[in-house]
């Protein structure tokens, strides 16, 4: 799979270089960006087209990174909230005299269900004859 990814990236890079080399005259033409909002008009100085394309690409990378950063902060908050809820549930159970603790994390994997315990991943096999599992499982 790694070789296929490298081959595909090399092919895309080669096609990109061919596009630039074969259209160098077009990419060197000056172009300006205009914005007309009927009450306010704005236009930029003329810049080479390749510069506008590169700046647009970099702006897209920046905005995507910003959105990814915001999503990461949201997920981190959700994880902290889940940890607080887990601790509250463990405390509530201990007040009732029930000893409880987290022994691992259950995650649905690409194939089957696995439990991650102490950094080690173990697959959980479904029970052989459990009517509730048969009714609930997809």
Buried (B, 14 or more C-beta within 10 A) or exposed (E): EEEEEEEEEEEEEEEEEEEEEEEEEEBEEEBEEEEEEEEEEEEEEEEEBBEBEEEEEEEEEEEEEEEEEEEEEEEEEEEEEEEEEEEEEBEEEEEEEEEEEEEEEEEEEEEEEBBEEEEEEEEEEEEEEEEEEEEEEE
